[in-house]
């Protein structure tokens, strides 16, 4: 089963936090084992997941080495749209993770001083399929001129955000390397 793009980005940031820290209290799971600091950590891949694992480890005083054949954000992490939706997974098994991830993106945007993070609105636009401009435009969709016949709001600035994944990934690697992480390319 393929995940929608916004869920993939959500989970890509949340997975390292789940790996590197205890979110057990958020899910009312008791933690009884003692976690020891690892001696050496090698992370395969400098995409958003690998970068965030390195960043989360560095915040906990653990140094790591990221190995990537090409470099930072070489594939989807450098090219995706970075679309984030707070509540589109509500009522599903991953709904609580999506909400936590939405908040984490905003927190990281502030911590890392990301310029691309922004809140925005989202609408679904129905078009007539003719591909010709209509004489009358929809009031809420004045920018669409090729047959927009209906608009449905999907979220507002309280539930929709966007961040450029390449900027985010590069910032995570930059902060992790500043804290002692090594990036090996090749």
Secondary structure, 3 states (H helix, E strand, C coil): CCCCHHHHHHHHHHHHHHHHCCCHHHHCCCCCCCCCCCCCCEEECCCHHHHHHHHHHHHCCCCCEEEECCCCCCCHHHHCCCEEECCCCCCCCCHHHHHHHHHHHHHHHHHCCCCCCEECCEEEEEECCCCCCCCCCCHHHCCCCCCEEEEEEEECCCCEEECCHHHHHHHHHHHHHHCCCEEEEC
